[in-house]
Amino acid sequence: MGFAKLRVALPLLATLLLSGCGAVRIGRILDEPYRFQNRTVRVNGEVDRSFGAFVTGVYQVDDGSGRIYVLSNGGVPRRGTRVSVKGRVMNGITVGPRTIGLAIREESHRVHY
């Protein structure tokens, strides 16, 4: 591979690798739900609302660009907590009698102090 091709390929490869590691803005997920449907994403933000019973529940994360609900089976952080959430984007989520619509089914979350 020549130097010119290598000079183009390395930054492109680095961008692709790093883009999979970073958080996605919630506003982007809300603007383009078809692009994220059934895909695993990471979002960072502050818990705006939370509803829990035992270790399951729902909480809403706000990152300044939008808000999205997160369905959790691993505990629900309280309001005002800064979190990093990893999970799969789902559409048409129903919790009890209420339909939430677009949400993230949590795989894991981490609280930031």
A tleap script that builds the chain and sets N, CA, C and O, in Angstrom:
source leaprc.protein.ff14SB
mol = sequence {
  NMET GLY PHE ALA LYS LEU ARG VAL ALA LEU
  PRO LEU LEU ALA THR LEU LEU LEU SER GLY
  CYS GLY ALA VAL ARG ILE GLY ARG ILE LEU
  ASP GLU PRO TYR ARG PHE GLN ASN ARG THR
  VAL ARG VAL ASN GLY GLU VAL ASP ARG SER
  PHE GLY ALA PHE VAL THR GLY VAL TYR GLN
  VAL ASP ASP GLY SER GLY ARG ILE TYR VAL
  LEU SER ASN GLY GLY VAL PRO ARG ARG GLY
  THR ARG VAL SER VAL LYS GLY ARG VAL MET
  ASN GLY ILE THR VAL GLY PRO ARG THR ILE
  GLY LEU ALA ILE ARG GLU GLU SER HIE ARG
  VAL HIE CTYR
}
set mol.1.N position { 0.853 -1.168 0.000 }
set mol.1.CA position { 0.000 0.000 0.000 }
set mol.1.C position { 0.897 1.229 0.000 }
set mol.1.O position { 1.833 1.322 0.795 }
set mol.2.N position { 0.615 2.157 -0.879 }
set mol.2.CA position { 1.412 3.364 -0.977 }
set mol.2.C position { 1.115 4.321 0.159 }
set mol.2.O position { 0.101 4.201 0.845 }
set mol.3.N position { 2.015 5.274 0.348 }
set mol.3.CA position { 1.887 6.251 1.431 }
set mol.3.C position { 0.580 7.049 1.327 }
set mol.3.O position { -0.063 7.313 2.343 }
set mol.4.N position { 0.192 7.428 0.125 }
set mol.4.CA position { -1.034 8.216 -0.063 }
set mol.4.C position { -2.265 7.425 0.376 }
set mol.4.O position { -3.149 7.968 1.039 }
set mol.5.N position { -2.324 6.147 0.010 }
set mol.5.CA position { -3.460 5.312 0.407 }
set mol.5.C position { -3.462 5.081 1.912 }
set mol.5.O position { -4.516 5.091 2.548 }
set mol.6.N position { -2.286 4.874 2.473 }
set mol.6.CA position { -2.161 4.656 3.904 }
set mol.6.C position { -2.584 5.904 4.674 }
set mol.6.O position { -3.229 5.807 5.718 }
set mol.7.N position { -2.220 7.072 4.155 }
set mol.7.CA position { -2.564 8.337 4.798 }
set mol.7.C position { -4.084 8.544 4.832 }
set mol.7.O position { -4.594 9.181 5.753 }
set mol.8.N position { -4.800 8.025 3.856 }
set mol.8.CA position { -6.257 8.127 3.827 }
set mol.8.C position { -6.894 7.015 4.663 }
set mol.8.O position { -7.875 7.251 5.368 }
set mol.9.N position { -6.340 5.815 4.585 }
set mol.9.CA position { -6.936 4.659 5.247 }
set mol.9.C position { -6.830 4.703 6.772 }
set mol.9.O position { -7.784 4.329 7.453 }
set mol.10.N position { -5.703 5.147 7.329 }
set mol.10.CA position { -5.528 5.139 8.778 }
set mol.10.C position { -6.510 6.048 9.507 }
set mol.10.O position { -7.124 5.600 10.475 }
set mol.11.N position { -6.690 7.300 9.094 }
set mol.11.CA position { -7.694 8.123 9.797 }
set mol.11.C position { -9.115 7.566 9.672 }
set mol.11.O position { -9.907 7.661 10.610 }
set mol.12.N position { -9.431 6.993 8.522 }
set mol.12.CA position { -10.752 6.408 8.330 }
set mol.12.C position { -10.949 5.217 9.263 }
set mol.12.O position { -12.004 5.088 9.885 }
set mol.13.N position { -9.966 4.363 9.365 }
set mol.13.CA position { -10.028 3.205 10.255 }
set mol.13.C position { -10.144 3.645 11.711 }
set mol.13.O position { -10.939 3.089 12.469 }
set mol.14.N position { -9.358 4.638 12.099 }
set mol.14.CA position { -9.413 5.149 13.472 }
set mol.14.C position { -10.791 5.720 13.792 }
set mol.14.O position { -11.310 5.509 14.888 }
set mol.15.N position { -11.379 6.433 12.853 }
set mol.15.CA position { -12.717 7.001 13.043 }
set mol.15.C position { -13.751 5.901 13.224 }
set mol.15.O position { -14.609 5.999 14.101 }
set mol.16.N position { -13.683 4.868 12.416 }
set mol.16.CA position { -14.630 3.758 12.525 }
set mol.16.C position { -14.503 3.035 13.855 }
set mol.16.O position { -15.512 2.690 14.470 }
set mol.17.N position { -13.289 2.805 14.301 }
set mol.17.CA position { -13.072 2.110 15.568 }
set mol.17.C position { -13.543 2.945 16.750 }
set mol.17.O position { -14.187 2.420 17.659 }
set mol.18.N position { -13.235 4.223 16.749 }
set mol.18.CA position { -13.606 5.074 17.870 }
set mol.18.C position { -15.092 5.399 17.903 }
set mol.18.O position { -15.641 5.629 18.980 }
set mol.19.N position { -15.749 5.424 16.765 }
set mol.19.CA position { -17.175 5.746 16.742 }
set mol.19.C position { -18.009 4.668 17.420 }
set mol.19.O position { -19.094 4.965 17.921 }
set mol.20.N position { -17.541 3.440 17.452 }
set mol.20.CA position { -18.259 2.366 18.119 }
set mol.20.C position { -18.133 2.420 19.629 }
set mol.20.O position { -18.904 1.769 20.333 }
set mol.21.N position { -17.177 3.184 20.142 }
set mol.21.CA position { -16.912 3.243 21.569 }
set mol.21.C position { -17.637 4.384 22.263 }
set mol.21.O position { -17.925 4.295 23.457 }
set mol.22.N position { -17.937 5.454 21.536 }
set mol.22.CA position { -18.483 6.650 22.148 }
set mol.22.C position { -19.981 6.597 22.329 }
set mol.22.O position { -20.673 5.739 21.782 }
set mol.23.N position { -20.456 7.540 23.113 }
set mol.23.CA position { -21.883 7.650 23.363 }
set mol.23.C position { -22.581 8.329 22.188 }
set mol.23.O position { -21.995 9.157 21.491 }
set mol.24.N position { -23.823 7.967 21.987 }
set mol.24.CA position { -24.668 8.564 20.961 }
set mol.24.C position { -25.550 9.605 21.647 }
set mol.24.O position { -26.050 9.360 22.745 }
set mol.25.N position { -25.744 10.751 21.021 }
set mol.25.CA position { -26.638 11.771 21.559 }
set mol.25.C position { -28.074 11.266 21.444 }
set mol.25.O position { -28.458 10.710 20.415 }
set mol.26.N position { -28.858 11.455 22.487 }
set mol.26.CA position { -30.241 10.989 22.499 }
set mol.26.C position { -31.042 11.670 21.394 }
set mol.26.O position { -31.896 11.043 20.767 }
set mol.27.N position { -30.771 12.941 21.156 }
set mol.27.CA position { -31.464 13.654 20.087 }
set mol.27.C position { -31.282 12.989 18.741 }
set mol.27.O position { -32.202 12.973 17.923 }
set mol.28.N position { -30.107 12.443 18.506 }
set mol.28.CA position { -29.845 11.747 17.246 }
set mol.28.C position { -30.672 10.463 17.143 }
set mol.28.O position { -31.189 10.136 16.075 }
set mol.29.N position { -30.790 9.747 18.248 }
set mol.29.CA position { -31.614 8.527 18.265 }
set mol.29.C position { -33.072 8.887 17.985 }
set mol.29.O position { -33.748 8.200 17.221 }
set mol.30.N position { -33.551 9.961 18.603 }
set mol.30.CA position { -34.941 10.383 18.420 }
set mol.30.C position { -35.196 10.894 17.007 }
set mol.30.O position { -36.281 10.692 16.460 }
set mol.31.N position { -34.195 11.559 16.410 }
set mol.31.CA position { -34.342 12.080 15.050 }
set mol.31.C position { -34.287 10.999 13.987 }
set mol.31.O position { -34.936 11.115 12.947 }
set mol.32.N position { -33.508 9.936 14.239 }
set mol.32.CA position { -33.322 8.867 13.257 }
set mol.32.C position { -33.540 7.490 13.889 }
set mol.32.O position { -32.620 6.672 13.898 }
set mol.33.N position { -34.727 7.219 14.413 }
set mol.33.CA position { -34.944 5.947 15.116 }
set mol.33.C position { -34.730 4.722 14.241 }
set mol.33.O position { -34.296 3.679 14.729 }
set mol.34.N position { -35.030 4.841 12.953 }
set mol.34.CA position { -34.837 3.714 12.032 }
set mol.34.C position { -33.370 3.296 11.956 }
set mol.34.O position { -33.069 2.125 11.725 }
set mol.35.N position { -32.472 4.232 12.147 }
set mol.35.CA position { -31.043 3.943 12.070 }
set mol.35.C position { -30.538 3.166 13.292 }
set mol.35.O position { -29.561 2.422 13.203 }
set mol.36.N position { -31.210 3.345 14.424 }
set mol.36.CA position { -30.767 2.727 15.666 }
set mol.36.C position { -31.640 1.568 16.127 }
set mol.36.O position { -31.303 0.900 17.104 }
set mol.37.N position { -32.754 1.316 15.444 }
set mol.37.CA position { -33.686 0.257 15.823 }
set mol.37.C position { -32.966 -1.083 15.973 }
set mol.37.O position { -32.254 -1.515 15.066 }
set mol.38.N position { -33.152 -1.735 17.117 }
set mol.38.CA position { -32.561 -3.039 17.442 }
set mol.38.C position { -31.038 -3.020 17.466 }
set mol.38.O position { -30.412 -4.070 17.317 }
set mol.39.N position { -30.439 -1.871 17.646 }
set mol.39.CA position { -28.980 -1.773 17.758 }
set mol.39.C position { -28.599 -1.390 19.173 }
set mol.39.O position { -29.347 -0.706 19.871 }
set mol.40.N position { -27.425 -1.842 19.587 }
set mol.40.CA position { -26.920 -1.500 20.906 }
set mol.40.C position { -26.225 -0.146 20.840 }
set mol.40.O position { -25.399 0.105 19.962 }
set mol.41.N position { -26.577 0.720 21.788 }
set mol.41.CA position { -26.006 2.063 21.860 }
set mol.41.C position { -25.560 2.336 23.290 }
set mol.41.O position { -25.915 1.615 24.222 }
set mol.42.N position { -24.777 3.392 23.436 }
set mol.42.CA position { -24.407 3.900 24.753 }
set mol.42.C position { -24.818 5.361 24.798 }
set mol.42.O position { -24.495 6.131 23.894 }
set mol.43.N position { -25.539 5.747 25.863 }
set mol.43.CA position { -25.923 7.141 26.068 }
set mol.43.C position { -25.480 7.576 27.462 }
set mol.43.O position { -25.425 6.772 28.392 }
set mol.44.N position { -25.171 8.846 27.584 }
set mol.44.CA position { -24.786 9.440 28.867 }
set mol.44.C position { -25.757 10.558 29.183 }
set mol.44.O position { -26.191 11.271 28.278 }
set mol.45.N position { -26.104 10.725 30.443 }
set mol.45.CA position { -26.982 11.824 30.810 }
set mol.45.C position { -27.377 11.769 32.262 }
set mol.45.O position { -26.799 11.039 33.067 }
set mol.46.N position { -28.384 12.567 32.572 }
set mol.46.CA position { -28.891 12.657 33.936 }
set mol.46.C position { -30.277 12.030 34.003 }
set mol.46.O position { -31.101 12.223 33.110 }
set mol.47.N position { -30.523 11.283 35.065 }
set mol.47.CA position { -31.832 10.658 35.249 }
set mol.47.C position { -32.836 11.755 35.569 }
set mol.47.O position { -32.670 12.505 36.530 }
set mol.48.N position { -33.877 11.838 34.752 }
set mol.48.CA position { -34.902 12.866 34.885 }
set mol.48.C position { -36.100 12.354 35.683 }
set mol.48.O position { -36.658 13.076 36.508 }
set mol.49.N position { -36.485 11.121 35.436 }
set mol.49.CA position { -37.589 10.459 36.133 }
set mol.49.C position { -37.198 9.019 36.379 }
set mol.49.O position { -36.407 8.448 35.629 }
set mol.50.N position { -37.750 8.425 37.430 }
set mol.50.CA position { -37.506 6.999 37.651 }
set mol.50.C position { -38.692 6.380 38.381 }
set mol.50.O position { -39.285 6.980 39.277 }
set mol.51.N position { -39.011 5.167 37.965 }
set mol.51.CA position { -40.102 4.405 38.547 }
set mol.51.C position { -39.590 2.980 38.721 }
set mol.51.O position { -39.261 2.321 37.735 }
set mol.52.N position { -39.517 2.504 39.937 }
set mol.52.CA position { -38.983 1.169 40.151 }
set mol.52.C position { -39.779 0.364 41.141 }
set mol.52.O position { -40.466 0.906 42.006 }
set mol.53.N position { -39.676 -0.944 41.000 }
set mol.53.CA position { -40.250 -1.895 41.930 }
set mol.53.C position { -39.254 -3.037 42.057 }
set mol.53.O position { -38.976 -3.738 41.083 }
set mol.54.N position { -38.723 -3.221 43.245 }
set mol.54.CA position { -37.677 -4.208 43.501 }
set mol.54.C position { -36.464 -3.876 42.627 }
set mol.54.O position { -35.901 -2.791 42.770 }
set mol.55.N position { -36.044 -4.763 41.737 }
set mol.55.CA position { -34.859 -4.485 40.902 }
set mol.55.C position { -35.220 -4.113 39.470 }
set mol.55.O position { -34.324 -3.847 38.669 }
set mol.56.N position { -36.505 -4.086 39.124 }
set mol.56.CA position { -36.899 -3.713 37.769 }
set mol.56.C position { -37.560 -2.340 37.777 }
set mol.56.O position { -38.038 -1.867 38.809 }
set mol.57.N position { -37.576 -1.720 36.619 }
set mol.57.CA position { -38.237 -0.427 36.539 }
set mol.57.C position { -37.899 0.303 35.262 }
set mol.57.O position { -37.310 -0.256 34.337 }
set mol.58.N position { -38.287 1.575 35.232 }
set mol.58.CA position { -38.087 2.429 34.078 }
set mol.58.C position { -37.531 3.750 34.578 }
set mol.58.O position { -37.961 4.264 35.610 }
set mol.59.N position { -36.574 4.296 33.843 }
set mol.59.CA position { -36.108 5.644 34.149 }
set mol.59.C position { -35.853 6.388 32.852 }
set mol.59.O position { -35.629 5.782 31.804 }
set mol.60.N position { -35.889 7.706 32.937 }
set mol.60.CA position { -35.714 8.547 31.762 }
set mol.60.C position { -34.380 9.280 31.876 }
set mol.60.O position { -34.061 9.859 32.915 }
set mol.61.N position { -33.607 9.244 30.790 }
set mol.61.CA position { -32.294 9.894 30.761 }
set mol.61.C position { -32.368 11.108 29.836 }
set mol.61.O position { -32.928 11.036 28.742 }
set mol.62.N position { -31.795 12.225 30.293 }
set mol.62.CA position { -31.750 13.471 29.534 }
set mol.62.C position { -30.280 13.858 29.358 }
set mol.62.O position { -29.551 14.001 30.340 }
set mol.63.N position { -29.843 14.029 28.089 }
set mol.63.CA position { -28.450 14.429 27.841 }
set mol.63.C position { -28.343 15.854 27.294 }
set mol.63.O position { -27.282 16.264 26.824 }
set mol.64.N position { -29.437 16.600 27.357 }
set mol.64.CA position { -29.433 17.955 26.846 }
set mol.64.C position { -29.911 18.054 25.408 }
set mol.64.O position { -30.344 19.118 24.966 }
set mol.65.N position { -29.833 16.948 24.674 }
set mol.65.CA position { -30.302 16.942 23.281 }
set mol.65.C position { -31.659 16.258 23.151 }
set mol.65.O position { -32.303 16.337 22.105 }
set mol.66.N position { -32.088 15.588 24.218 }
set mol.66.CA position { -33.357 14.872 24.221 }
set mol.66.C position { -33.462 13.963 25.428 }
set mol.66.O position { -32.525 13.846 26.218 }
set mol.67.N position { -34.610 13.322 25.561 }
set mol.67.CA position { -34.872 12.389 26.663 }
set mol.67.C position { -35.330 11.062 26.096 }
set mol.67.O position { -36.051 11.011 25.099 }
set mol.68.N position { -34.901 9.978 26.749 }
set mol.68.CA position { -35.329 8.648 26.324 }
set mol.68.C position { -35.527 7.782 27.558 }
set mol.68.O position { -34.782 7.893 28.532 }
set mol.69.N position { -36.533 6.919 27.512 }
set mol.69.CA position { -36.786 5.994 28.608 }
set mol.69.C position { -35.849 4.795 28.505 }
set mol.69.O position { -35.465 4.370 27.415 }
set mol.70.N position { -35.495 4.264 29.672 }
set mol.70.CA position { -34.642 3.086 29.764 }
set mol.70.C position { -35.362 2.056 30.617 }
set mol.70.O position { -35.764 2.349 31.743 }
set mol.71.N position { -35.529 0.843 30.081 }
set mol.71.CA position { -36.133 -0.256 30.831 }
set mol.71.C position { -35.015 -1.055 31.473 }
set mol.71.O position { -34.093 -1.501 30.790 }
set mol.72.N position { -35.093 -1.236 32.781 }
set mol.72.CA position { -34.003 -1.860 33.518 }
set mol.72.C position { -34.456 -3.080 34.293 }
set mol.72.O position { -35.549 -3.104 34.859 }
set mol.73.N position { -33.603 -4.094 34.312 }
set mol.73.CA position { -33.787 -5.255 35.176 }
set mol.73.C position { -32.683 -5.312 36.220 }
set mol.73.O position { -32.551 -6.300 36.941 }
set mol.74.N position { -31.892 -4.247 36.297 }
set mol.74.CA position { -30.754 -4.245 37.212 }
set mol.74.C position { -30.761 -3.076 38.171 }
set mol.74.O position { -29.701 -2.568 38.538 }
set mol.75.N position { -31.934 -2.642 38.581 }
set mol.75.CA position { -32.037 -1.515 39.496 }
set mol.75.C position { -32.227 -0.213 38.749 }
set mol.75.O position { -31.789 -0.058 37.609 }
set mol.76.N position { -32.889 0.719 39.411 }
set mol.76.CA position { -33.212 1.995 38.800 }
set mol.76.C position { -32.522 3.107 39.574 }
set mol.76.O position { -32.769 3.271 40.768 }
set mol.77.N position { -31.654 3.881 38.909 }
set mol.77.CA position { -31.008 4.997 39.606 }
set mol.77.C position { -32.019 6.099 39.920 }
set mol.77.O position { -33.008 6.261 39.205 }
set mol.78.N position { -31.773 6.842 40.973 }
set mol.78.CA position { -32.720 7.886 41.356 }
set mol.78.C position { -32.548 9.156 40.536 }
set mol.78.O position { -31.532 9.345 39.866 }
set mol.79.N position { -33.529 9.999 40.595 }
set mol.79.CA position { -33.554 11.265 39.853 }
set mol.79.C position { -32.337 12.121 40.210 }
set mol.79.O position { -31.954 12.223 41.376 }
set mol.80.N position { -31.734 12.736 39.179 }
set mol.80.CA position { -30.577 13.590 39.384 }
set mol.80.C position { -29.240 12.873 39.258 }
set mol.80.O position { -28.195 13.524 39.251 }
set mol.81.N position { -29.251 11.553 39.160 }
set mol.81.CA position { -28.026 10.764 39.047 }
set mol.81.C position { -27.475 10.834 37.628 }
set mol.81.O position { -28.234 10.722 36.666 }
set mol.82.N position { -26.163 11.019 37.486 }
set mol.82.CA position { -25.502 10.976 36.173 }
set mol.82.C position { -25.187 9.522 35.866 }
set mol.82.O position { -24.585 8.824 36.681 }
set mol.83.N position { -25.600 9.063 34.676 }
set mol.83.CA position { -25.413 7.667 34.299 }
set mol.83.C position { -24.870 7.529 32.885 }
set mol.83.O position { -25.000 8.420 32.046 }
set mol.84.N position { -24.261 6.381 32.659 }
set mol.84.CA position { -23.881 5.927 31.328 }
set mol.84.C position { -24.640 4.625 31.119 }
set mol.84.O position { -24.494 3.687 31.903 }
set mol.85.N position { -25.449 4.562 30.065 }
set mol.85.CA position { -26.312 3.410 29.824 }
set mol.85.C position { -25.931 2.733 28.521 }
set mol.85.O position { -25.719 3.393 27.504 }
set mol.86.N position { -25.847 1.416 28.560 }
set mol.86.CA position { -25.635 0.625 27.354 }
set mol.86.C position { -26.859 -0.257 27.188 }
set mol.86.O position { -27.280 -0.934 28.126 }
set mol.87.N position { -27.439 -0.246 25.971 }
set mol.87.CA position { -28.609 -1.073 25.746 }
set mol.87.C position { -29.065 -1.027 24.304 }
set mol.87.O position { -28.484 -0.337 23.466 }
set mol.88.N position { -30.122 -1.780 24.037 }
set mol.88.CA position { -30.658 -1.933 22.684 }
set mol.88.C position { -31.871 -1.018 22.507 }
set mol.88.O position { -32.772 -0.992 23.346 }
set mol.89.N position { -31.878 -0.270 21.404 }
set mol.89.CA position { -32.975 0.636 21.092 }
set mol.89.C position { -34.172 -0.184 20.594 }
set mol.89.O position { -34.051 -1.001 19.682 }
set mol.90.N position { -35.323 0.059 21.215 }
set mol.90.CA position { -36.548 -0.678 20.883 }
set mol.90.C position { -37.660 0.335 20.634 }
set mol.90.O position { -37.629 1.439 21.179 }
set mol.91.N position { -38.636 -0.034 19.818 }
set mol.91.CA position { -39.775 0.822 19.552 }
set mol.91.C position { -41.052 0.095 19.947 }
set mol.91.O position { -41.119 -1.131 19.856 }
set mol.92.N position { -42.058 0.831 20.383 }
set mol.92.CA position { -43.336 0.226 20.751 }
set mol.92.C position { -43.309 -0.454 22.097 }
set mol.92.O position { -43.992 -1.460 22.286 }
set mol.93.N position { -42.547 0.057 23.033 }
set mol.93.CA position { -42.434 -0.534 24.363 }
set mol.93.C position { -43.668 -0.187 25.188 }
set mol.93.O position { -44.080 0.972 25.238 }
set mol.94.N position { -44.255 -1.186 25.832 }
set mol.94.CA position { -45.405 -0.986 26.708 }
set mol.94.C position { -45.026 -1.409 28.116 }
set mol.94.O position { -44.517 -2.509 28.334 }
set mol.95.N position { -45.280 -0.519 29.067 }
set mol.95.CA position { -45.035 -0.818 30.478 }
set mol.95.C position { -46.357 -0.661 31.198 }
set mol.95.O position { -46.875 0.448 31.331 }
set mol.96.N position { -46.902 -1.778 31.664 }
set mol.96.CA position { -48.214 -1.738 32.290 }
set mol.96.C position { -49.244 -1.254 31.280 }
set mol.96.O position { -49.293 -1.759 30.159 }
set mol.97.N position { -50.071 -0.277 31.664 }
set mol.97.CA position { -51.097 0.221 30.743 }
set mol.97.C position { -50.592 1.328 29.803 }
set mol.97.O position { -51.346 1.823 28.965 }
set mol.98.N position { -49.332 1.709 29.942 }
set mol.98.CA position { -48.806 2.855 29.202 }
set mol.98.C position { -47.835 2.426 28.095 }
set mol.98.O position { -46.964 1.584 28.313 }
set mol.99.N position { -47.997 3.011 26.915 }
set mol.99.CA position { -47.063 2.777 25.821 }
set mol.99.C position { -46.039 3.896 25.819 }
set mol.99.O position { -46.395 5.072 25.753 }
set mol.100.N position { -44.769 3.531 25.892 }
set mol.100.CA position { -43.690 4.506 25.959 }
set mol.100.C position { -43.234 4.905 24.571 }
set mol.100.O position { -42.864 6.059 24.351 }
set mol.101.N position { -43.252 3.984 23.639 }
set mol.101.CA position { -42.742 4.266 22.296 }
set mol.101.C position { -41.284 3.870 22.213 }
set mol.101.O position { -40.932 2.729 22.510 }
set mol.102.N position { -40.439 4.792 21.818 }
set mol.102.CA position { -39.008 4.532 21.664 }
set mol.102.C position { -38.338 4.486 23.034 }
set mol.102.O position { -38.548 5.372 23.862 }
set mol.103.N position { -37.536 3.455 23.270 }
set mol.103.CA position { -36.864 3.287 24.558 }
set mol.103.C position { -35.604 2.455 24.362 }
set mol.103.O position { -35.358 1.910 23.286 }
set mol.104.N position { -34.822 2.373 25.414 }
set mol.104.CA position { -33.620 1.531 25.433 }
set mol.104.C position { -33.848 0.419 26.440 }
set mol.104.O position { -34.186 0.684 27.593 }
set mol.105.N position { -33.666 -0.821 26.013 }
set mol.105.CA position { -33.705 -1.962 26.942 }
set mol.105.C position { -32.283 -2.132 27.467 }
set mol.105.O position { -31.379 -2.546 26.742 }
set mol.106.N position { -32.115 -1.808 28.720 }
set mol.106.CA position { -30.790 -1.737 29.334 }
set mol.106.C position { -30.070 -3.085 29.384 }
set mol.106.O position { -30.648 -4.104 29.763 }
set mol.107.N position { -28.793 -3.064 28.990 }
set mol.107.CA position { -27.902 -4.198 29.195 }
set mol.107.C position { -27.064 -3.943 30.446 }
set mol.107.O position { -26.775 -4.859 31.215 }
set mol.108.N position { -26.680 -2.677 30.633 }
set mol.108.CA position { -25.933 -2.282 31.828 }
set mol.108.C position { -25.999 -0.774 31.974 }
set mol.108.O position { -26.269 -0.051 31.014 }
set mol.109.N position { -25.748 -0.309 33.195 }
set mol.109.CA position { -25.607 1.123 33.417 }
set mol.109.C position { -24.536 1.348 34.474 }
set mol.109.O position { -24.266 0.487 35.311 }
set mol.110.N position { -23.940 2.520 34.412 }
set mol.110.CA position { -22.900 2.885 35.366 }
set mol.110.C position { -23.218 4.278 35.902 }
set mol.110.O position { -23.492 5.197 35.129 }
set mol.111.N position { -23.182 4.433 37.210 }
set mol.111.CA position { -23.437 5.715 37.848 }
set mol.111.C position { -22.126 6.488 37.940 }
set mol.111.O position { -21.084 5.931 38.285 }
set mol.112.N position { -22.195 7.789 37.624 }
set mol.112.CA position { -21.019 8.669 37.713 }
set mol.112.C position { -21.182 9.590 38.910 }
set mol.112.O position { -22.200 10.270 39.044 }
set mol.113.N position { -20.194 9.613 39.767 }
set mol.113.CA position { -20.241 10.456 40.963 }
set mol.113.C position { -19.438 11.722 40.750 }
set mol.113.O position { -19.358 12.560 41.648 }
savepdb mol mol.pdb
quit
